[in-house]
Amino acid sequence: MSAPLLMVCASFLFATMGVCVKYASATYGAGEIVMYRGLVGVIGIALLARARGVSLKTRVPGMHAWRSVVGVSALTLWFYAIGHMPLATAVTLNYMSSVWMALFLIGGAVVLGVQRVDPRLVATVLVGFVGVALVLQPSIDRDQLAPGMVGLASGMLSALAYLQVTTLGRVGEPEVRVVFYFSIGGFLAGLAISLTQGWHAHHTLRGFVLLMATGVFATSAQVLMTRAYAIGRPLSNASLQYLGIAFSFVYGIVLFHDPLTWMAVGGMVLIVGAGLAASRLRATTLGATAPDTIQPPSDT
């Protein structure tokens, strides 16, 4: 399968995962959904690693632990936002991670005393936050500002998780191993949250299927996206990754009857444009690769 097709399929599966999370949120808390998503991921990735002959033993457990703390926090916040906001809105806020990356880059330049900050990066950040204001405007009217801020925070943490994934890649950790330990972190964190807040010892068939489907769709999407970045062009893959917003938008209207406002649509367009511009500028100015599977975001 070609890299573009892999990316389209991965984006569709991530959006479908969001649908399962939204339905499951009517019964389960975000922590419990993260727990089962992590459990399915651990089993699925372990089987994949065995089939590929990849060792899951790591020399840098501390780096994986810290990456899991940040990534799982982002994932939990994102799942919470999905359960309390229109699907496309929550997904779009999480995709702000590329804009956050640009902001971190600007902040780093200022701290390090770089005399000149690329004005194009500043422009992408400003455009991105204008998009956020437009996207959240309808939500504020429905008293959903708090979930909106949670969704925005998930995007910021996803950007930090991307930096950690990049660092792990530089020390030689393969993607399968990174995703495996992230899944373990998700399972343990979700378990801790569930034990604190209470969990469902008994499941309905519908609830069980939704939880399992969340993990299967997320893990499958991660595998496809990882393969796409291994064989395709990073910037092209990053561009196609934003199809997840479009898929989520259609899902939201058809399945959840989410309101359609031109202000929200305009904000999504601005965020996508700012994210693509930020990814391209980082690649050209720093020689960096575009975000890989866990941005996010897509599934953090």
C-alpha positions as CSV (number, residue, x, y, z in Angstrom):
1,M,0.0,0.0,0.0
2,S,1.4,3.5,-0.9
3,A,2.2,6.0,1.8
4,P,-0.7,8.4,0.8
5,L,-3.2,5.6,1.0
6,L,-1.8,4.5,4.3
7,M,-2.2,8.0,5.7
8,V,-5.8,8.3,4.5
9,C,-6.7,5.0,6.1
10,A,-4.9,5.9,9.3
11,S,-6.7,9.3,9.5
12,F,-10.0,7.6,8.9
13,L,-9.3,5.0,11.7
14,F,-8.3,7.7,14.1
15,A,-11.6,9.6,13.4
16,T,-13.5,6.4,13.8
17,M,-11.8,5.9,17.1
18,G,-13.0,9.3,18.1
19,V,-16.6,8.2,17.4
20,C,-16.2,5.1,19.6
21,V,-14.7,7.4,22.4
22,K,-17.7,9.7,22.2
23,Y,-20.2,7.0,22.4
24,A,-18.3,5.3,25.2
25,S,-18.1,8.5,27.1
26,A,-21.8,8.3,27.8
27,T,-21.1,5.3,30.1
28,Y,-17.4,5.4,30.9
29,G,-15.0,8.1,32.3
30,A,-12.0,9.2,30.2
31,G,-9.6,7.3,32.5
32,E,-11.4,4.0,32.0
33,I,-11.4,4.4,28.2
34,V,-7.7,5.2,28.3
35,M,-7.1,2.1,30.3
36,Y,-8.8,-0.3,27.9
37,R,-7.3,1.6,24.9
38,G,-3.8,1.0,26.5
39,L,-4.6,-2.7,27.2
40,V,-5.5,-3.4,23.6
41,G,-2.5,-1.5,22.4
42,V,-0.1,-3.5,24.7
43,I,-1.5,-6.8,23.4
44,G,-1.6,-5.7,19.7
45,I,1.9,-4.1,19.7
46,A,3.4,-7.0,21.6
47,L,2.1,-9.4,18.9
48,L,3.3,-7.1,16.1
49,A,6.8,-6.9,17.7
50,R,7.0,-10.7,18.0
51,A,6.0,-11.1,14.4
52,R,8.6,-8.6,13.2
53,G,11.3,-9.9,15.6
54,V,11.7,-6.6,17.4
55,S,12.9,-6.7,20.9
56,L,10.8,-4.7,23.4
57,K,13.7,-4.5,25.9
58,T,14.8,-0.9,26.3
59,R,18.0,0.8,27.5
60,V,16.2,4.1,28.4
61,P,13.2,3.2,30.6
62,G,13.2,6.7,32.2
63,M,12.7,8.4,28.9
64,H,9.8,6.1,28.1
65,A,8.3,6.8,31.5
66,W,8.4,10.5,31.1
67,R,7.1,10.3,27.5
68,S,4.2,8.2,28.8
69,V,3.4,10.7,31.5
70,V,3.1,13.5,29.0
71,G,1.5,11.5,26.2
72,V,-1.1,9.8,28.4
73,S,-2.0,13.1,30.0
74,A,-2.6,14.5,26.6
75,L,-4.7,11.4,25.6
76,T,-6.8,11.6,28.7
77,L,-7.6,15.3,28.2
78,W,-8.4,14.7,24.6
79,F,-10.8,11.8,25.4
80,Y,-12.5,14.1,28.0
81,A,-12.9,16.8,25.4
82,I,-14.3,14.4,22.8
83,G,-16.9,13.3,25.4
84,H,-18.0,16.9,26.2
85,M,-17.7,18.8,22.9
86,P,-18.7,18.4,19.2
87,L,-16.4,15.7,17.8
88,A,-14.7,17.8,15.1
89,T,-14.1,20.7,17.6
90,A,-12.3,18.4,20.0
91,V,-10.2,16.8,17.2
92,T,-9.3,20.2,15.8
93,L,-8.1,21.5,19.1
94,N,-5.8,18.5,19.5
95,Y,-4.4,19.1,16.0
96,M,-3.2,22.5,17.3
97,S,0.0,20.6,18.4
98,S,1.9,21.8,15.3
99,V,1.1,25.4,16.1
100,W,2.2,24.8,19.7
101,M,5.4,23.4,18.3
102,A,6.0,26.6,16.4
103,L,5.3,28.6,19.7
104,F,7.9,26.4,21.5
105,L,10.4,27.1,18.8
106,I,9.8,30.8,19.1
107,G,10.1,30.6,22.9
108,G,13.3,28.6,22.6
109,A,14.8,31.2,20.3
110,V,14.0,34.0,22.7
111,V,15.4,32.1,25.7
112,L,18.6,31.3,23.8
113,G,19.0,34.9,22.8
114,V,18.6,34.4,19.0
115,Q,18.5,37.8,17.6
116,R,15.9,37.2,14.8
117,V,12.8,35.0,15.1
118,D,11.3,33.9,11.8
119,P,8.3,36.2,11.4
120,R,6.5,33.4,9.4
121,L,6.5,31.2,12.5
122,V,5.0,34.1,14.5
123,A,2.3,34.5,11.8
124,T,1.4,30.8,12.0
125,V,1.0,30.9,15.7
126,L,-1.2,34.0,15.5
127,V,-3.3,32.5,12.7
128,G,-3.7,29.3,14.7
129,F,-5.0,31.0,17.8
130,V,-7.4,33.1,15.7
131,G,-8.7,29.8,14.4
132,V,-9.0,28.6,18.0
133,A,-11.1,31.7,18.9
134,L,-13.4,31.0,16.0
135,V,-13.7,27.3,16.8
136,L,-14.5,27.9,20.5
137,Q,-16.9,30.8,19.9
138,P,-20.0,28.5,19.4
139,S,-18.8,26.4,22.3
140,I,-18.6,29.3,24.7
141,D,-22.3,30.0,23.9
142,R,-23.1,26.5,25.0
143,D,-21.1,26.8,28.3
144,Q,-18.4,24.5,26.9
145,L,-15.5,26.7,27.5
146,A,-13.9,24.5,30.1
147,P,-13.9,21.4,27.9
148,G,-12.5,23.6,25.1
149,M,-9.6,24.6,27.3
150,V,-9.0,21.0,28.1
151,G,-8.9,20.2,24.4
152,L,-6.5,23.0,23.8
153,A,-4.3,21.7,26.6
154,S,-4.3,18.2,25.1
155,G,-2.8,19.7,21.9
156,M,-0.1,21.5,23.8
157,L,0.9,18.3,25.7
158,S,0.8,16.4,22.4
159,A,3.4,18.8,21.1
160,L,5.6,18.0,24.1
161,A,5.0,14.3,23.5
162,Y,6.2,14.7,19.9
163,L,9.5,16.3,21.2
164,Q,10.0,13.3,23.4
165,V,9.2,10.8,20.6
166,T,11.8,12.6,18.5
167,T,14.4,12.3,21.2
168,L,13.6,8.6,21.6
169,G,14.1,8.1,17.9
170,R,17.5,9.8,18.0
171,V,18.7,7.4,20.7
172,G,17.7,4.4,18.5
173,E,14.3,3.4,19.9
174,P,12.1,1.9,17.2
175,E,8.5,3.1,16.8
176,V,7.0,-0.2,17.9
177,R,8.9,0.0,21.2
178,V,7.9,3.6,21.7
179,V,4.2,2.8,21.1
180,F,4.4,-0.3,23.3
181,Y,5.6,1.6,26.4
182,F,3.2,4.4,25.7
183,S,0.4,1.8,25.7
184,I,1.7,0.4,29.0
185,G,1.7,3.9,30.4
186,G,-1.9,4.4,29.2
187,F,-3.1,1.2,30.8
188,L,-1.5,1.9,34.2
189,A,-2.6,5.5,34.3
190,G,-6.1,4.6,33.3
191,L,-6.2,1.9,35.9
192,A,-5.1,4.3,38.6
193,I,-7.7,6.8,37.6
194,S,-10.4,4.2,37.4
195,L,-9.5,2.8,40.8
196,T,-9.8,6.3,42.2
197,Q,-13.0,7.4,40.5
198,G,-14.6,3.9,40.2
199,W,-15.0,1.6,37.3
200,H,-17.4,-0.8,35.7
201,A,-16.8,-4.3,36.8
202,H,-19.7,-5.5,34.5
203,H,-20.1,-4.3,31.0
204,T,-22.9,-4.4,28.5
205,L,-22.1,-5.9,25.1
206,R,-22.3,-2.4,23.5
207,G,-20.0,-0.9,26.1
208,F,-17.4,-3.7,25.8
209,V,-17.4,-3.5,22.0
210,L,-16.9,0.3,22.1
211,L,-13.9,0.0,24.5
212,M,-12.3,-2.8,22.4
213,A,-13.0,-0.9,19.1
214,T,-11.3,2.2,20.5
215,G,-8.1,0.3,21.2
216,V,-8.2,-1.7,17.9
217,F,-8.8,1.4,15.8
218,A,-6.2,3.5,17.6
219,T,-3.5,0.7,17.4
220,S,-4.3,-0.1,13.8
221,A,-4.1,3.6,12.9
222,Q,-0.7,4.0,14.7
223,V,0.7,1.0,12.8
224,L,-0.5,2.3,9.4
225,M,0.8,5.8,10.1
226,T,4.1,4.6,11.3
227,R,4.5,2.6,8.0
228,A,3.5,5.7,6.0
229,Y,6.2,7.8,7.6
230,A,8.7,5.1,7.1
231,I,8.2,4.9,3.3
232,G,6.6,8.3,2.4
233,R,7.4,12.0,2.4
234,P,7.0,13.5,5.9
235,L,5.3,16.8,4.8
236,S,2.9,15.0,2.4
237,N,2.0,12.6,5.3
238,A,1.5,15.5,7.7
239,S,-0.8,17.2,5.2
240,L,-2.9,14.0,4.7
241,Q,-3.1,13.6,8.5
242,Y,-5.4,16.6,8.7
243,L,-8.0,14.6,6.9
244,G,-8.8,13.3,10.4
245,I,-10.6,16.6,11.0
246,A,-12.7,16.3,7.8
247,F,-13.7,12.7,8.7
248,S,-14.5,13.8,12.2
249,F,-16.6,16.7,10.9
250,V,-18.7,14.4,8.8
251,Y,-19.1,11.9,11.6
252,G,-20.2,14.7,13.9
253,I,-22.9,16.0,11.6
254,V,-24.2,12.5,10.6
255,L,-24.0,10.6,13.8
256,F,-24.2,13.3,16.6
257,H,-26.1,16.1,14.8
258,D,-23.4,18.5,15.7
259,P,-24.3,22.1,14.7
260,L,-22.7,23.4,11.5
261,T,-21.5,27.0,11.8
262,W,-19.4,28.8,9.3
263,M,-17.4,30.4,12.1
264,A,-16.4,27.0,13.4
265,V,-15.6,25.8,9.9
266,G,-13.5,28.9,9.2
267,G,-11.6,28.4,12.4
268,M,-10.8,24.8,11.5
269,V,-9.5,25.9,8.1
270,L,-7.2,28.4,9.8
271,I,-5.9,25.9,12.3
272,V,-5.2,23.3,9.5
273,G,-3.5,26.0,7.4
274,A,-1.4,27.2,10.4
275,G,-0.5,23.6,11.3
276,L,0.6,22.8,7.8
277,A,2.6,26.0,7.5
278,A,4.3,25.4,10.9
279,S,5.3,21.8,9.9
280,R,6.7,23.0,6.6
281,L,8.7,25.9,8.2
282,R,10.1,23.6,10.9
283,A,11.2,21.1,8.2
284,T,12.8,23.7,6.1
285,T,14.5,25.8,8.8
286,L,15.6,23.0,11.1
287,G,15.8,20.0,8.9
288,A,13.3,18.3,11.2
289,T,10.9,15.6,10.1
290,A,7.2,16.1,10.4
291,P,5.4,14.7,13.4
292,D,5.0,10.9,13.5
293,T,2.3,8.6,14.7
294,I,1.7,10.0,18.0
295,Q,1.0,13.4,17.3
296,P,-1.6,13.4,18.1
297,P,-2.4,13.7,17.9
298,S,-3.8,11.9,16.3
299,D,-3.5,9.5,19.1
300,T,-0.9,11.3,21.1
